[in-house]
Amino acid sequence: MVNQNKKSADFSSVSLLEITEHQHGQRIDNYLFRLLKGVPKSRVYRIMRKGEVRINKSRVKPDYKLQEGDLLRIPPVRTAQTAPGELVIPGWVQAAIQNPVYEDEGLVVINKPPGLAVHGGSGIEFGLIEAMRQLKPDWPFLELVHRIDRETSGCILLAKSRPVLNQLHQQFRREEGQMEKAYLAILAGTLESTITVNAALRQSRDSNGMKRSILDKQGQAAKSTFMPLEVFGGYSYARVLLYTGRMHQARVHATSLSLPILGDKLYGDRDMNRRVRSMGVKRCMLHAERYQLNHPESGKLLQLIAPLPKDFNDVLANLKR
């Protein structure tokens, strides 16, 4: 029996799945992690190593890329049974999903609210991607194109097909290409003129094991431009153009200028953050305002703009007072 509906698949016995165009090009281990919810990754790798997972009756390695028409054999495994509606999705999350910035047959863009992770894990029950998959069960394919931090609000792109995902990944990887990424930030200090930071970044872990980025000449190239929009009372409202896409790039580069982003708990000024809490600063004041890119299918230039959320506007008003 060939089961093509992974949402309703029962893996208590041997299952055969036919790979469709929506899974084409995906690594088999990543596909299995999503398919076999609740199964530890070590268990998934073990059944692959033992040859219990097969493609077209042959063993494959974890990095094998699925091809449309492949027949995938999965042995009996116990998964977490997730019934429709099991996740309790708050109204504010549903509202963001039901009112996208942009949507067509291949792409959807959400104005992500602050406080919503893009995906679950590390103690987070669910994120944007899990909520969307539950609220849009008729969409056969849905994947994050990129990520932004949990506290950061603004544009997040999701692909509805594998070809769209691959094409957008290519655009995101290009250095200083057609894609423009513009963020809005509130900085602690006075940004008097436009400044461009060219400072390589490397991922590291602090003493608590938390992943972070640090300045390192041997790291990956990173370039950001900070443009003042308004200066008031020792704070700056600025637009940040990112020419590369390194982890926490805007936050680290801002701190390197001695202009940390207000509310940034990892790279910011602790004393400053405490002082501005009374003004409504409860998170890192960073917003993914605009993405400009070529449509992955038509080639048309898209300008995707996410309006500022209420908490950001409230902080601006309070600081100006």
Secondary structure, 3 states (H helix, E strand, C coil): CECCCHHHCCCCCCEEEECCCCCCCCEHHHHHHHHCCCCCHHHHHHHHHCCCCEECCEECCCCCECCCCCEEEECCCCCCCCCCCCCCCCHHHHHHHHCCCEECCCEEEEEECCCCCCCCECCECCCHHHHHHHHCCCCCCCEECCCCCCCCEEEEEEECCHHHHHHHHHHHHCCCCCCEEEEEEEEECCCCCCEEEECCEEEEECCCCCEEEEECCCCECCEEEEEEEEEECCEEEEEEEECCCCCCHHHHHHHHCCCCECCCCCCCCHHHHHHHHHHCCCCCCEEEEEEEEECCCCCCEEEEECCCCHHHHHHHHHHHC
